[in-house]
Amino acid sequence: MSSIANISNETFVRPSRFYLGGFTDIPHVQYLCVFLCFVYIMTVLGNGLLLSVIYLDKTFHTPKYMIVFNLALTDLCGIGLSTSYQLPLT
């Protein structure tokens, strides 16, 4: 019980945004942008191919493939949001 008495009453403030610093000091930062764009394009193409194959082929309309379809769709939406915040727009 003595450890509970030592806890102070502090307020935790959540920051409004996450700032990832340090990329402006990297030489050849355009290579980072090219790499992120390549990863983005490969993810979009792979998930798009997976979504279209599952949607068009009726034999894949089982619960197992519907879960894979939902995961690919979620990944496609998530990569679209996260990549746009990672690329420095200079």
Secondary structure, DSSP 8 states (H G I E B T S, - for coil): -HHHHT---------SS-----GGGSTTHHHHHHHHHHHHHHHHHHHHHHHHHHHH-GGG-SHHHHHHHHHHHHHHHHHHHHHHHHS---
